[in-house]
Amino acid sequence: METRTRFEMRLEKEQKELLERAAAVKGQDLTAFALGVLLKEASDVLAQHRARTVTEKGMRAILNLLENPPTPNAALKRAARRHAEEVCE
């Protein structure tokens, strides 16, 4: 069973030449170079998306904290006082 598939793209002559020069610098053929760059970018995009995506459970927890904030403890009160003295005055 064949697990490979084809991917084609059209580009300007100058774009292809640029890619070929970059591939040559890395000692790769155009296909290996382009595939490596595309796969890295795809992985980065998906990782960034996962990092910004909040699960439903996480969103409920955030909303609960916004609607029912915890009582400030002594350390938070001191930090707020210090901030007001140093920054707000």
SULZINOR-V570349 format. One record per residue. N is the residue number from 0. RES is the residue in one small letter. OMEGA is omega in degrees with one decimal (* if undefined). Layout:
N;RES;OMEGA
N;RES;OMEGA
//
This chain:
0;m;-178.9
1;e;179.5
2;t;180.0
3;r;175.9
4;t;-178.3
5;r;175.5
6;f;-179.3
7;e;174.5
8;m;176.6
9;r;177.8
10;l;178.6
11;e;-179.8
12;k;-179.1
13;e;178.9
14;q;179.6
15;k;179.3
16;e;177.5
17;l;178.9
18;l;179.2
19;e;178.1
20;r;179.2
21;a;178.6
22;a;-180.0
23;a;178.6
24;v;-179.8
25;k;179.5
26;g;-178.7
27;q;170.7
28;d;-174.8
29;l;-178.6
30;t;-179.4
31;a;-179.7
32;f;-177.7
33;a;-180.0
34;l;178.5
35;g;-179.7
36;v;-179.3
37;l;-179.6
38;l;178.3
39;k;-179.9
40;e;178.7
41;a;178.6
42;s;179.2
43;d;179.7
44;v;-178.8
45;l;178.0
46;a;178.0
47;q;179.0
48;h;178.7
49;r;-178.4
50;a;-178.2
51;r;-176.4
52;t;179.1
53;v;178.1
54;t;178.2
55;e;178.4
56;k;178.5
57;g;179.3
58;m;177.5
59;r;179.6
60;a;178.5
61;i;179.9
62;l;178.3
63;n;178.7
64;l;177.8
65;l;-179.3
66;e;-177.7
67;n;-177.0
68;p;178.0
69;p;177.9
70;t;179.3
71;p;177.5
72;n;-175.9
73;a;-179.3
74;a;179.3
75;l;178.4
76;k;177.3
77;r;-179.5
78;a;178.6
79;a;177.3
80;r;-179.7
81;r;177.7
82;h;-179.8
83;a;-178.9
84;e;-173.6
85;e;-172.7
86;v;-171.2
87;c;-178.4
88;e;*
//
